[in-house]
Amino acid sequence: MDDTIILQNGSGAFLKNNGCYLLMKRSSKREIAPNVWSCIGGHMETYELNDPIKTCLREIKEETGITEDHIFNLKLRYVIIRRYKETIRQNYIYFGETDKKESVDTEEGTLHWISEKDLLNREYTKTYMEMMKHYIDTPDPEERIIVGISGKGNNKLRMSWTILEDFE
């Protein structure tokens, strides 16, 4: 069938420690988004499809060595949805805190602690850049879940943002 759409789910986190966020500069050998900055995260395994926080915690441990007992206030803040060719990519992005600064080496890329004022001075994927701008420019003291859906307007990326709420 030519109209087959593939769903790809991922999960990741931006961890904060003393005003700095842990980011990964992805390896040049990565198939998707080489050499760009990202959160700590990755694809969901089949057994994690209904539990994105499980993916998030697994990826943090694999990519940084930071275990769940050193992570605090981890909250789902963004769900980013975009279409890339015949794939719908859906990413669950958490923000939280950690009391650890040490991390392990990883083949995924290099880990860096970046101050909040320097977060926008990095090259992210287009959707992640828009998410970071939204996160910084639109502080939400209630820490609600925000859904960002990518589209195209004037021949460039356009993100539509909405708060995910129960209608009951």
PyMOL CGO cylinders between C-alpha atoms (Angstrom):
from pymol import cmd
from pymol.cgo import CYLINDER

trace = [
    CYLINDER, 0.00, 0.00, 0.00, 1.41, 3.37, -0.95, 0.3, 1, 1, 1, 1, 1, 1,
    CYLINDER, 1.41, 3.37, -0.95, -0.50, 5.28, 1.75, 0.3, 1, 1, 1, 1, 1, 1,
    CYLINDER, -0.50, 5.28, 1.75, 1.15, 3.50, 4.65, 0.3, 1, 1, 1, 1, 1, 1,
    CYLINDER, 1.15, 3.50, 4.65, 1.96, 5.81, 7.54, 0.3, 1, 1, 1, 1, 1, 1,
    CYLINDER, 1.96, 5.81, 7.54, 4.52, 4.71, 10.09, 0.3, 1, 1, 1, 1, 1, 1,
    CYLINDER, 4.52, 4.71, 10.09, 4.29, 5.88, 13.70, 0.3, 1, 1, 1, 1, 1, 1,
    CYLINDER, 4.29, 5.88, 13.70, 7.53, 6.56, 15.56, 0.3, 1, 1, 1, 1, 1, 1,
    CYLINDER, 7.53, 6.56, 15.56, 7.41, 7.39, 19.27, 0.3, 1, 1, 1, 1, 1, 1,
    CYLINDER, 7.41, 7.39, 19.27, 10.21, 8.75, 21.39, 0.3, 1, 1, 1, 1, 1, 1,
    CYLINDER, 10.21, 8.75, 21.39, 10.76, 10.22, 24.80, 0.3, 1, 1, 1, 1, 1, 1,
    CYLINDER, 10.76, 10.22, 24.80, 13.42, 12.39, 26.38, 0.3, 1, 1, 1, 1, 1, 1,
    CYLINDER, 13.42, 12.39, 26.38, 14.31, 14.82, 29.14, 0.3, 1, 1, 1, 1, 1, 1,
    CYLINDER, 14.31, 14.82, 29.14, 16.04, 18.09, 29.84, 0.3, 1, 1, 1, 1, 1, 1,
    CYLINDER, 16.04, 18.09, 29.84, 17.53, 17.78, 33.33, 0.3, 1, 1, 1, 1, 1, 1,
    CYLINDER, 17.53, 17.78, 33.33, 18.48, 20.86, 35.33, 0.3, 1, 1, 1, 1, 1, 1,
    CYLINDER, 18.48, 20.86, 35.33, 21.19, 21.23, 37.99, 0.3, 1, 1, 1, 1, 1, 1,
    CYLINDER, 21.19, 21.23, 37.99, 22.17, 24.61, 39.51, 0.3, 1, 1, 1, 1, 1, 1,
    CYLINDER, 22.17, 24.61, 39.51, 20.75, 26.66, 36.63, 0.3, 1, 1, 1, 1, 1, 1,
    CYLINDER, 20.75, 26.66, 36.63, 22.24, 24.50, 33.87, 0.3, 1, 1, 1, 1, 1, 1,
    CYLINDER, 22.24, 24.50, 33.87, 20.55, 21.94, 31.63, 0.3, 1, 1, 1, 1, 1, 1,
    CYLINDER, 20.55, 21.94, 31.63, 22.08, 18.67, 30.51, 0.3, 1, 1, 1, 1, 1, 1,
    CYLINDER, 22.08, 18.67, 30.51, 22.08, 18.49, 26.71, 0.3, 1, 1, 1, 1, 1, 1,
    CYLINDER, 22.08, 18.49, 26.71, 23.61, 16.13, 24.22, 0.3, 1, 1, 1, 1, 1, 1,
    CYLINDER, 23.61, 16.13, 24.22, 25.39, 17.21, 21.08, 0.3, 1, 1, 1, 1, 1, 1,
    CYLINDER, 25.39, 17.21, 21.08, 24.54, 14.29, 18.83, 0.3, 1, 1, 1, 1, 1, 1,
    CYLINDER, 24.54, 14.29, 18.83, 27.36, 12.38, 17.17, 0.3, 1, 1, 1, 1, 1, 1,
    CYLINDER, 27.36, 12.38, 17.17, 28.15, 13.06, 13.52, 0.3, 1, 1, 1, 1, 1, 1,
    CYLINDER, 28.15, 13.06, 13.52, 27.53, 9.34, 12.95, 0.3, 1, 1, 1, 1, 1, 1,
    CYLINDER, 27.53, 9.34, 12.95, 23.84, 9.55, 13.94, 0.3, 1, 1, 1, 1, 1, 1,
    CYLINDER, 23.84, 9.55, 13.94, 21.38, 8.79, 11.14, 0.3, 1, 1, 1, 1, 1, 1,
    CYLINDER, 21.38, 8.79, 11.14, 18.81, 11.30, 12.40, 0.3, 1, 1, 1, 1, 1, 1,
    CYLINDER, 18.81, 11.30, 12.40, 19.94, 14.85, 13.19, 0.3, 1, 1, 1, 1, 1, 1,
    CYLINDER, 19.94, 14.85, 13.19, 23.72, 14.39, 13.32, 0.3, 1, 1, 1, 1, 1, 1,
    CYLINDER, 23.72, 14.39, 13.32, 25.72, 17.15, 15.05, 0.3, 1, 1, 1, 1, 1, 1,
    CYLINDER, 25.72, 17.15, 15.05, 22.67, 18.88, 16.51, 0.3, 1, 1, 1, 1, 1, 1,
    CYLINDER, 22.67, 18.88, 16.51, 21.82, 19.50, 20.16, 0.3, 1, 1, 1, 1, 1, 1,
    CYLINDER, 21.82, 19.50, 20.16, 19.07, 17.56, 21.86, 0.3, 1, 1, 1, 1, 1, 1,
    CYLINDER, 19.07, 17.56, 21.86, 17.68, 16.33, 25.13, 0.3, 1, 1, 1, 1, 1, 1,
    CYLINDER, 17.68, 16.33, 25.13, 18.62, 12.97, 26.58, 0.3, 1, 1, 1, 1, 1, 1,
    CYLINDER, 18.62, 12.97, 26.58, 16.30, 10.42, 25.04, 0.3, 1, 1, 1, 1, 1, 1,
    CYLINDER, 16.30, 10.42, 25.04, 15.44, 8.06, 22.25, 0.3, 1, 1, 1, 1, 1, 1,
    CYLINDER, 15.44, 8.06, 22.25, 12.92, 5.72, 20.68, 0.3, 1, 1, 1, 1, 1, 1,
    CYLINDER, 12.92, 5.72, 20.68, 10.37, 3.76, 22.65, 0.3, 1, 1, 1, 1, 1, 1,
    CYLINDER, 10.37, 3.76, 22.65, 10.76, 0.02, 22.80, 0.3, 1, 1, 1, 1, 1, 1,
    CYLINDER, 10.76, 0.02, 22.80, 7.62, -2.00, 22.05, 0.3, 1, 1, 1, 1, 1, 1,
    CYLINDER, 7.62, -2.00, 22.05, 7.02, -2.75, 25.74, 0.3, 1, 1, 1, 1, 1, 1,
    CYLINDER, 7.02, -2.75, 25.74, 7.20, 1.01, 26.50, 0.3, 1, 1, 1, 1, 1, 1,
    CYLINDER, 7.20, 1.01, 26.50, 4.65, 2.30, 23.98, 0.3, 1, 1, 1, 1, 1, 1,
    CYLINDER, 4.65, 2.30, 23.98, 2.08, 3.21, 26.63, 0.3, 1, 1, 1, 1, 1, 1,
    CYLINDER, 2.08, 3.21, 26.63, 4.63, 4.39, 29.20, 0.3, 1, 1, 1, 1, 1, 1,
    CYLINDER, 4.63, 4.39, 29.20, 6.84, 7.22, 27.86, 0.3, 1, 1, 1, 1, 1, 1,
    CYLINDER, 6.84, 7.22, 27.86, 8.33, 7.98, 31.28, 0.3, 1, 1, 1, 1, 1, 1,
    CYLINDER, 8.33, 7.98, 31.28, 9.76, 4.44, 31.32, 0.3, 1, 1, 1, 1, 1, 1,
    CYLINDER, 9.76, 4.44, 31.32, 11.54, 5.21, 28.02, 0.3, 1, 1, 1, 1, 1, 1,
    CYLINDER, 11.54, 5.21, 28.02, 12.72, 8.53, 29.39, 0.3, 1, 1, 1, 1, 1, 1,
    CYLINDER, 12.72, 8.53, 29.39, 14.23, 7.03, 32.54, 0.3, 1, 1, 1, 1, 1, 1,
    CYLINDER, 14.23, 7.03, 32.54, 15.83, 4.15, 30.61, 0.3, 1, 1, 1, 1, 1, 1,
    CYLINDER, 15.83, 4.15, 30.61, 17.41, 6.53, 28.09, 0.3, 1, 1, 1, 1, 1, 1,
    CYLINDER, 17.41, 6.53, 28.09, 18.70, 8.85, 30.83, 0.3, 1, 1, 1, 1, 1, 1,
    CYLINDER, 18.70, 8.85, 30.83, 20.40, 5.92, 32.55, 0.3, 1, 1, 1, 1, 1, 1,
    CYLINDER, 20.40, 5.92, 32.55, 21.82, 4.51, 29.29, 0.3, 1, 1, 1, 1, 1, 1,
    CYLINDER, 21.82, 4.51, 29.29, 23.09, 7.83, 27.95, 0.3, 1, 1, 1, 1, 1, 1,
    CYLINDER, 23.09, 7.83, 27.95, 24.25, 9.53, 31.16, 0.3, 1, 1, 1, 1, 1, 1,
    CYLINDER, 24.25, 9.53, 31.16, 24.50, 6.96, 33.94, 0.3, 1, 1, 1, 1, 1, 1,
    CYLINDER, 24.50, 6.96, 33.94, 22.10, 9.06, 36.04, 0.3, 1, 1, 1, 1, 1, 1,
    CYLINDER, 22.10, 9.06, 36.04, 19.64, 6.79, 37.82, 0.3, 1, 1, 1, 1, 1, 1,
    CYLINDER, 19.64, 6.79, 37.82, 16.04, 7.45, 38.82, 0.3, 1, 1, 1, 1, 1, 1,
    CYLINDER, 16.04, 7.45, 38.82, 16.98, 8.03, 42.48, 0.3, 1, 1, 1, 1, 1, 1,
    CYLINDER, 16.98, 8.03, 42.48, 18.95, 11.14, 41.38, 0.3, 1, 1, 1, 1, 1, 1,
    CYLINDER, 18.95, 11.14, 41.38, 16.09, 12.63, 39.32, 0.3, 1, 1, 1, 1, 1, 1,
    CYLINDER, 16.09, 12.63, 39.32, 13.44, 14.89, 40.86, 0.3, 1, 1, 1, 1, 1, 1,
    CYLINDER, 13.44, 14.89, 40.86, 10.31, 16.71, 39.69, 0.3, 1, 1, 1, 1, 1, 1,
    CYLINDER, 10.31, 16.71, 39.69, 10.36, 14.97, 36.31, 0.3, 1, 1, 1, 1, 1, 1,
    CYLINDER, 10.36, 14.97, 36.31, 7.24, 16.17, 34.52, 0.3, 1, 1, 1, 1, 1, 1,
    CYLINDER, 7.24, 16.17, 34.52, 5.89, 15.73, 31.04, 0.3, 1, 1, 1, 1, 1, 1,
    CYLINDER, 5.89, 15.73, 31.04, 5.84, 19.25, 29.58, 0.3, 1, 1, 1, 1, 1, 1,
    CYLINDER, 5.84, 19.25, 29.58, 5.65, 18.84, 25.79, 0.3, 1, 1, 1, 1, 1, 1,
    CYLINDER, 5.65, 18.84, 25.79, 4.29, 16.41, 23.25, 0.3, 1, 1, 1, 1, 1, 1,
    CYLINDER, 4.29, 16.41, 23.25, 5.73, 17.31, 19.85, 0.3, 1, 1, 1, 1, 1, 1,
    CYLINDER, 5.73, 17.31, 19.85, 4.09, 15.88, 16.74, 0.3, 1, 1, 1, 1, 1, 1,
    CYLINDER, 4.09, 15.88, 16.74, 5.52, 16.18, 13.27, 0.3, 1, 1, 1, 1, 1, 1,
    CYLINDER, 5.52, 16.18, 13.27, 5.27, 14.40, 9.97, 0.3, 1, 1, 1, 1, 1, 1,
    CYLINDER, 5.27, 14.40, 9.97, 8.44, 13.47, 8.10, 0.3, 1, 1, 1, 1, 1, 1,
    CYLINDER, 8.44, 13.47, 8.10, 7.64, 11.90, 4.73, 0.3, 1, 1, 1, 1, 1, 1,
    CYLINDER, 7.64, 11.90, 4.73, 5.58, 8.80, 5.58, 0.3, 1, 1, 1, 1, 1, 1,
    CYLINDER, 5.58, 8.80, 5.58, 6.39, 8.85, 9.29, 0.3, 1, 1, 1, 1, 1, 1,
    CYLINDER, 6.39, 8.85, 9.29, 4.49, 10.59, 12.07, 0.3, 1, 1, 1, 1, 1, 1,
    CYLINDER, 4.49, 10.59, 12.07, 6.97, 11.29, 14.85, 0.3, 1, 1, 1, 1, 1, 1,
    CYLINDER, 6.97, 11.29, 14.85, 5.61, 11.87, 18.32, 0.3, 1, 1, 1, 1, 1, 1,
    CYLINDER, 5.61, 11.87, 18.32, 8.01, 12.87, 21.11, 0.3, 1, 1, 1, 1, 1, 1,
    CYLINDER, 8.01, 12.87, 21.11, 7.22, 13.13, 24.81, 0.3, 1, 1, 1, 1, 1, 1,
    CYLINDER, 7.22, 13.13, 24.81, 9.53, 15.70, 26.40, 0.3, 1, 1, 1, 1, 1, 1,
    CYLINDER, 9.53, 15.70, 26.40, 10.04, 15.86, 30.15, 0.3, 1, 1, 1, 1, 1, 1,
    CYLINDER, 10.04, 15.86, 30.15, 11.75, 18.53, 32.23, 0.3, 1, 1, 1, 1, 1, 1,
    CYLINDER, 11.75, 18.53, 32.23, 13.18, 17.73, 35.64, 0.3, 1, 1, 1, 1, 1, 1,
    CYLINDER, 13.18, 17.73, 35.64, 16.07, 18.16, 38.02, 0.3, 1, 1, 1, 1, 1, 1,
    CYLINDER, 16.07, 18.16, 38.02, 19.04, 16.08, 39.08, 0.3, 1, 1, 1, 1, 1, 1,
    CYLINDER, 19.04, 16.08, 39.08, 21.55, 16.30, 41.91, 0.3, 1, 1, 1, 1, 1, 1,
    CYLINDER, 21.55, 16.30, 41.91, 24.29, 14.70, 39.78, 0.3, 1, 1, 1, 1, 1, 1,
    CYLINDER, 24.29, 14.70, 39.78, 26.71, 16.47, 37.47, 0.3, 1, 1, 1, 1, 1, 1,
    CYLINDER, 26.71, 16.47, 37.47, 28.87, 13.47, 36.63, 0.3, 1, 1, 1, 1, 1, 1,
    CYLINDER, 28.87, 13.47, 36.63, 27.92, 11.42, 33.60, 0.3, 1, 1, 1, 1, 1, 1,
    CYLINDER, 27.92, 11.42, 33.60, 29.22, 8.51, 31.58, 0.3, 1, 1, 1, 1, 1, 1,
    CYLINDER, 29.22, 8.51, 31.58, 30.67, 8.54, 28.07, 0.3, 1, 1, 1, 1, 1, 1,
    CYLINDER, 30.67, 8.54, 28.07, 28.25, 7.58, 25.34, 0.3, 1, 1, 1, 1, 1, 1,
    CYLINDER, 28.25, 7.58, 25.34, 28.52, 6.82, 21.64, 0.3, 1, 1, 1, 1, 1, 1,
    CYLINDER, 28.52, 6.82, 21.64, 25.30, 8.77, 21.06, 0.3, 1, 1, 1, 1, 1, 1,
    CYLINDER, 25.30, 8.77, 21.06, 27.13, 12.10, 21.32, 0.3, 1, 1, 1, 1, 1, 1,
    CYLINDER, 27.13, 12.10, 21.32, 28.76, 14.35, 23.91, 0.3, 1, 1, 1, 1, 1, 1,
    CYLINDER, 28.76, 14.35, 23.91, 27.07, 15.59, 27.09, 0.3, 1, 1, 1, 1, 1, 1,
    CYLINDER, 27.07, 15.59, 27.09, 27.24, 19.23, 28.14, 0.3, 1, 1, 1, 1, 1, 1,
    CYLINDER, 27.24, 19.23, 28.14, 25.80, 21.37, 30.95, 0.3, 1, 1, 1, 1, 1, 1,
    CYLINDER, 25.80, 21.37, 30.95, 24.37, 24.53, 29.34, 0.3, 1, 1, 1, 1, 1, 1,
    CYLINDER, 24.37, 24.53, 29.34, 23.16, 27.58, 31.25, 0.3, 1, 1, 1, 1, 1, 1,
    CYLINDER, 23.16, 27.58, 31.25, 19.56, 28.61, 30.70, 0.3, 1, 1, 1, 1, 1, 1,
    CYLINDER, 19.56, 28.61, 30.70, 20.66, 31.89, 29.11, 0.3, 1, 1, 1, 1, 1, 1,
    CYLINDER, 20.66, 31.89, 29.11, 22.61, 29.90, 26.49, 0.3, 1, 1, 1, 1, 1, 1,
    CYLINDER, 22.61, 29.90, 26.49, 19.92, 27.33, 25.64, 0.3, 1, 1, 1, 1, 1, 1,
    CYLINDER, 19.92, 27.33, 25.64, 18.82, 29.14, 22.49, 0.3, 1, 1, 1, 1, 1, 1,
    CYLINDER, 18.82, 29.14, 22.49, 22.41, 29.52, 21.29, 0.3, 1, 1, 1, 1, 1, 1,
    CYLINDER, 22.41, 29.52, 21.29, 22.52, 25.92, 20.10, 0.3, 1, 1, 1, 1, 1, 1,
    CYLINDER, 22.52, 25.92, 20.10, 21.57, 24.21, 16.85, 0.3, 1, 1, 1, 1, 1, 1,
    CYLINDER, 21.57, 24.21, 16.85, 18.57, 21.95, 17.46, 0.3, 1, 1, 1, 1, 1, 1,
    CYLINDER, 18.57, 21.95, 17.46, 16.21, 20.31, 15.02, 0.3, 1, 1, 1, 1, 1, 1,
    CYLINDER, 16.21, 20.31, 15.02, 13.66, 22.89, 13.86, 0.3, 1, 1, 1, 1, 1, 1,
    CYLINDER, 13.66, 22.89, 13.86, 10.85, 21.51, 16.03, 0.3, 1, 1, 1, 1, 1, 1,
    CYLINDER, 10.85, 21.51, 16.03, 13.08, 21.35, 19.13, 0.3, 1, 1, 1, 1, 1, 1,
    CYLINDER, 13.08, 21.35, 19.13, 14.25, 24.92, 18.55, 0.3, 1, 1, 1, 1, 1, 1,
    CYLINDER, 14.25, 24.92, 18.55, 10.64, 26.08, 18.46, 0.3, 1, 1, 1, 1, 1, 1,
    CYLINDER, 10.64, 26.08, 18.46, 9.89, 24.07, 21.61, 0.3, 1, 1, 1, 1, 1, 1,
    CYLINDER, 9.89, 24.07, 21.61, 12.87, 25.61, 23.44, 0.3, 1, 1, 1, 1, 1, 1,
    CYLINDER, 12.87, 25.61, 23.44, 11.78, 29.11, 22.39, 0.3, 1, 1, 1, 1, 1, 1,
    CYLINDER, 11.78, 29.11, 22.39, 8.27, 28.36, 23.66, 0.3, 1, 1, 1, 1, 1, 1,
    CYLINDER, 8.27, 28.36, 23.66, 9.61, 26.93, 26.93, 0.3, 1, 1, 1, 1, 1, 1,
    CYLINDER, 9.61, 26.93, 26.93, 11.76, 30.01, 27.60, 0.3, 1, 1, 1, 1, 1, 1,
    CYLINDER, 11.76, 30.01, 27.60, 9.40, 32.69, 26.22, 0.3, 1, 1, 1, 1, 1, 1,
    CYLINDER, 9.40, 32.69, 26.22, 6.18, 31.27, 27.72, 0.3, 1, 1, 1, 1, 1, 1,
    CYLINDER, 6.18, 31.27, 27.72, 6.88, 30.21, 31.30, 0.3, 1, 1, 1, 1, 1, 1,
    CYLINDER, 6.88, 30.21, 31.30, 4.03, 28.18, 32.76, 0.3, 1, 1, 1, 1, 1, 1,
    CYLINDER, 4.03, 28.18, 32.76, 3.99, 28.15, 36.56, 0.3, 1, 1, 1, 1, 1, 1,
    CYLINDER, 3.99, 28.15, 36.56, 1.33, 25.43, 36.42, 0.3, 1, 1, 1, 1, 1, 1,
    CYLINDER, 1.33, 25.43, 36.42, 3.70, 23.23, 34.35, 0.3, 1, 1, 1, 1, 1, 1,
    CYLINDER, 3.70, 23.23, 34.35, 0.88, 22.02, 32.13, 0.3, 1, 1, 1, 1, 1, 1,
    CYLINDER, 0.88, 22.02, 32.13, 1.40, 19.67, 29.19, 0.3, 1, 1, 1, 1, 1, 1,
    CYLINDER, 1.40, 19.67, 29.19, 1.76, 21.57, 25.92, 0.3, 1, 1, 1, 1, 1, 1,
    CYLINDER, 1.76, 21.57, 25.92, 1.18, 19.91, 22.55, 0.3, 1, 1, 1, 1, 1, 1,
    CYLINDER, 1.18, 19.91, 22.55, 3.10, 21.26, 19.60, 0.3, 1, 1, 1, 1, 1, 1,
    CYLINDER, 3.10, 21.26, 19.60, 2.06, 20.24, 16.10, 0.3, 1, 1, 1, 1, 1, 1,
    CYLINDER, 2.06, 20.24, 16.10, 4.28, 21.11, 13.19, 0.3, 1, 1, 1, 1, 1, 1,
    CYLINDER, 4.28, 21.11, 13.19, 3.00, 22.37, 9.91, 0.3, 1, 1, 1, 1, 1, 1,
    CYLINDER, 3.00, 22.37, 9.91, 4.06, 24.60, 7.08, 0.3, 1, 1, 1, 1, 1, 1,
    CYLINDER, 4.06, 24.60, 7.08, 3.24, 28.27, 6.65, 0.3, 1, 1, 1, 1, 1, 1,
    CYLINDER, 3.24, 28.27, 6.65, 4.88, 30.66, 4.19, 0.3, 1, 1, 1, 1, 1, 1,
    CYLINDER, 4.88, 30.66, 4.19, 7.09, 27.76, 3.13, 0.3, 1, 1, 1, 1, 1, 1,
    CYLINDER, 7.09, 27.76, 3.13, 8.69, 27.35, 6.56, 0.3, 1, 1, 1, 1, 1, 1,
    CYLINDER, 8.69, 27.35, 6.56, 8.01, 25.53, 9.83, 0.3, 1, 1, 1, 1, 1, 1,
    CYLINDER, 8.01, 25.53, 9.83, 4.94, 26.68, 11.72, 0.3, 1, 1, 1, 1, 1, 1,
    CYLINDER, 4.94, 26.68, 11.72, 4.24, 25.27, 15.17, 0.3, 1, 1, 1, 1, 1, 1,
    CYLINDER, 4.24, 25.27, 15.17, 0.75, 25.29, 16.67, 0.3, 1, 1, 1, 1, 1, 1,
    CYLINDER, 0.75, 25.29, 16.67, 0.75, 25.18, 20.47, 0.3, 1, 1, 1, 1, 1, 1,
    CYLINDER, 0.75, 25.18, 20.47, -2.11, 24.15, 22.72, 0.3, 1, 1, 1, 1, 1, 1,
    CYLINDER, -2.11, 24.15, 22.72, -2.52, 23.13, 26.34, 0.3, 1, 1, 1, 1, 1, 1,
    CYLINDER, -2.52, 23.13, 26.34, -3.57, 19.51, 26.74, 0.3, 1, 1, 1, 1, 1, 1,
    CYLINDER, -3.57, 19.51, 26.74, -6.53, 19.55, 29.12, 0.3, 1, 1, 1, 1, 1, 1,
    CYLINDER, -6.53, 19.55, 29.12, -9.30, 17.23, 30.17, 0.3, 1, 1, 1, 1, 1, 1,
    CYLINDER, -9.30, 17.23, 30.17, -12.61, 18.55, 28.86, 0.3, 1, 1, 1, 1, 1, 1,
    CYLINDER, -12.61, 18.55, 28.86, -14.67, 17.09, 31.72, 0.3, 1, 1, 1, 1, 1, 1,
]
cmd.load_cgo(trace, "trace")
